[in-house]
Amino acid sequence: MKNPTRYRLSIARTFPAHHPRKGEETGFSKAITTALYDNRGLWSVPHKIHTLRKNYDLWAERFKKIDAGEAVLELYEWTGKPYKSTTRTLCQLGRDDGIGLQKIQIERTGHLGRLIPIILKGNKIRSIDGMSLLENDGLNVKDFIDWFELKPGEITEPLAIIQFTKFRY
């Protein structure tokens, strides 16, 4: 592929300012590296095989180009303060690496923070295990709820699950 389009995807090195753990290291870059280089799915250490992002429609358009072999996804992190420091590329992934996109909505029920993730494919919907979703995203329930600022009874807009491996729900 000659000079493919690069879609850059920032991976948070620290928890964001709105999160109770703001400033603490997330460990995401190591967890992604673990998942990519130990792709047997037998992780004995924390892993992150996907990320959830808003703006599903934008990512769907980008993945058309990735699937056609015209683009790659570049994962990176800021070395210091976001937008005020340099970046470090973690990896570039293309269609031959098995990356993919899925559409999901999440509902938070009750005060205990039970999450109900629903995969959306065309006009079909399918519930998946919430704990698997969180574990594969590298977060626990509380951190996930705080990260996405989910309120009880709230249903998210459709989100993009950007899969870094061949795994799919």
Summary of the structure (lengths in Angstrom):
residues: 169
radius of gyration: 15.9
end to end distance: 29.2
largest distance: 51.6
contacts: 464
relative contact order: 0.22
helix: 24%
strand: 33%
